[in-house]
Amino acid sequence: MGAALCSVGIPKDSVLRYETAIKVNKYLLVAHGTAAEVARAKDILKTTKPAQLDEHVLGSVRAAAA
């Protein structure tokens, strides 16, 4: 799974965190869309009080602790 995430531009340090989370039975949701679609998805996801909510943009990351 890590290779797949890296191949779509997720930074290696984030991939390692996601793999660790999955190993302890947490969920990983990956979404792709326009800036407006991503903003809408984040607004919806924030209402679920996620443990972590990251946004990866063209090789960079913006993390928002929820």
Helices and strands as residue ranges (DSSP letters): H 2-7, H 12-23, H 35-46, E 53-57, E 60-64
